[in-house]
Amino acid sequence: MSDQSLSASTSDPDSPARRAGWFERLIYRSEAARGFSLLAPTLIFLLTVILVPFAILIIMSLWTAVGFDFDTTPTIKNYQQVFERPIYLALLGRSIYISAIATVATVVLCYPMAYYVAFHVHRNKMMWIVLMTLPFWTSYLLRVFAWKVVLGYEGVINSALINVGLIDEPLGFLLYSQEAVIITLAHAWAAFAILPIYVSLEKIDRSLLEAATDLGDGPAMRFIRITLPLSLPGVIAASLLIFIPTTGDYITPALLGGPDGAMIGNLIQKMFGPINNWPMGATLSIVLMIIIALICLVYVFIMLLVRRKIS
């Protein structure tokens, strides 16, 4: 609606905008307000299902477990224990370390795959994407069990190495270790890295690459100066999609991690389960979410600076 038609409609006493109240006039005048009014039911639902459980966690984290009951007197004792007991900080640090390594490994391995499909496949790209993501259509739990078989003492890797004579006895570090957790997480979440990176690479204007070639840039410089900076949004999205959920994962560490591969998610699960210390479980969840949010904000800020420097 143009300014002239809007002013005419509001000056006309019989127009809908003139008869409406202040809220309706705001909707008439602002396109953004009209958009938000259409999204309002969905936004209200999403905020409800996100904020209500989060508020319950915050309230519960201020309680204290007393046997099989809870003392609802507000206290910050649980938060003090998180930073005073070494076991909690050790598990938090290990979870961030494992998740960070798994995220880097996944992005590094998936970037060439997405790059090949985006730039070197000219027909049936959808078929290639389906084939790359086909293994991830199975259950996450089944993929974890599959890696347990592959990395086991009598698994595929150990059996193959023994048969070719490279080792005399099975490698013990492949299973029930941090390495096993990292390998499994990198494979289990690969689809969440391939698709965002592929979309980002596919949107790059090919004329920019042709112009760089005409100006004398080789393949390496063309990639560093154009392809990589323009694909960083996909890399950032893929990193966040992997790092955030894997930091709190407890299924993979429980099945493949052993004592050395346990993560904070395993402890939180036990707090809400057999230990029956829900306030401490809520506290660990809140602390983990805050730490993840801070790390993600710093990461995004650094990546934006890197993109500005190399572009």
RADALIN-V722242 format. One line per field, one symbol per residue. ss: DSSP state (H for helix, E for strand, L for the rest). psi: psi as a letter, one per 20 degrees, with the letter a starting at -180 (. if undefined). burial: + if it has 16 or more other ideal C-beta (glycine too) atoms within 10 Angstrom, else -. Layout:
ss = ???
psi = ???
burial = ???
This chain:
ss = LLHHHHHHHHHLLLLHHHHLLHHHHHHHHLHHHHHHHHHHHHHHHHHHHHHHHHHHHHHHHLLEEELLEEELLLLLHHHHHHHHLHHHHHHHHHHHHHHHHHHHHHHHHHHHHHHHHHHHLLLLHHHHHHHHHHHHHLLHHHHHHHHHHHHLLLLHHHHHHHHLLLLLLLLHHHLLLHHHHHHHHHHHLLHHHHHHHHHHHHLLLHHHHHHHHHLLLLHHHHHHHHHHHHHHHHHHHHHHHHHHHHHLLLHHHHHHHLHHHLLHHHHHHHHHLLLLLHHHHHHHHHHHHHHHHHHHHHHHHHHHHHHHHHL
psi = prhghghhhhhohiqhhhhrahghhgghhphhhhghhhiggggggghgighghghgggghijrppncjrpojppqjhghhhgihphhghghgghghgghgghggggghhhghghgghhhioiqlhhhggghhighjirqhhhhghghhggjrhkaggggghghijhqhqqphihqlrhhhggggghghjhhihgghgggghhipohhhhhhhghjjpagghhghhggghiihhhggggghhggghhhjqigghhhihahijqrhhggghhgidhhkmhghghghgggggggggggggggggghhgghhgi.
burial = ---------+------+---------++----------------------------+--++++++-----------+++--+-----+--++-+++-++++++-+++--++-+++-++---------++--+---+------++-+++-+++--+--+--+--------+---++++++++++++++++++++++++++++--+----+--+----+----++-++++++++++++++++++++-+++++-++++++---++++++++++++----++++++++++++--++--+---+-------+----
